[in-house]
């Protein structure tokens, strides 16, 4: 049974230049492992508290020194010398130490960094790859690699808000391997970069997650440019490649209306459902994320019913990887897929509970990165170990994204596992 010898943390910077937490766990046999945690730009109201210093003179209040101090102080003091066999014991100790419903005291960023650092140290001590350790954690065999959904174009909070919806992503459906999928997306991405230069007379500006962000005049042009880029690269939309869309509707929803068009009138919830259904039918969309606002509970079941058999209806800000919200959504028939972001809930054990609820309900699961990422690659191992149907990392041009894609390539070479067949089931 491993004994924690030391826990420590430092403040590091994420891909947006904002501070985050990197924790290190040292076990009694000298095995040491570290983990850094991401943060999001588009965040749901039900997300756990990301502890920030709020000092306006340092990183505009976004510093994480208090979270780091919690790891180096109260968390280390409580766990140092303790014998812990299972991840659930470690996470339960963290939750008890915090003692709040939303992790106000310790901060979800501090807690998750410790949670993942311990998992990585335990895997290392047992001589197991991290993905195999994650699979052991949920008692599920390794069977497949996740299908990638990769950012092509971005708007909303990930870019300049030139269009309200957040991301249009590529799903390389015909690719049989991670390697083949990345090559497919590379061709389309650079066809899109060329198109951007020709059509908008500007170099390819990138959003938080590496997606291209030209000045689209309206949402339809975002879809049209995606379709043209796929064709230019020699692929067929709806055959070789499908689209996934992160609508992030909460960010343009107010007073019961959706302001999806800068020029047109705001839409009611029912009108928004019709708009989304039209997009899905016209653009070969197989995954629709946060198509409605996180508080529009009455309409989510209508959307899911309307899109049955056409695409998966994914909850991100709507669910926040929160077991309580997932249970409510299951009971209401409000969606049929979970976007799993571990930092939304704060510990691996709670995220595993969310995963189990989704799986037991027959949902699809997309394991996702955040807009503020680091070069840490544990997300790839998590998506494989927890048998994610999809993985959503970002685009293919920034090192914090490529670290995870490259880790997927390593896992593929090592395991020879096939990629999930979705959406070609």
Protein Blocks (a to p, Z undefined) as FASTA:
>chain_A
ZZdfbdcddddddfkopacdddddddfkopacdddddddfbdcfkbccdddekiakgggh
packlmmmmmmmmmmmmmgopacfbfklmmmmmmmmnopanommnopklmmmmmmmmmmm
mmmmnopafklmmmmmnopacfbdcdddddfbdchjllnolambfbdcdddfkbmbfklm
mmmmmmmmmmmmmmmmmmnopacdddfkopacddbfbfklmmmmmmmmmmmnopaehilp
ccdddfklmlmggehiacfbfkbccddfklmmmmmmmmmmmnopabdghkbcfklmmlmm
mmmmmmgokaccddfklnoopaklmmmmmmnopaccdcddfklnopaklmmmmmmmmmmn
opacdddddfbdcfbfklmmmmmmnopabdcfbdckbfklmmmmmmmmmmmmmnopacdf
bfcZZ
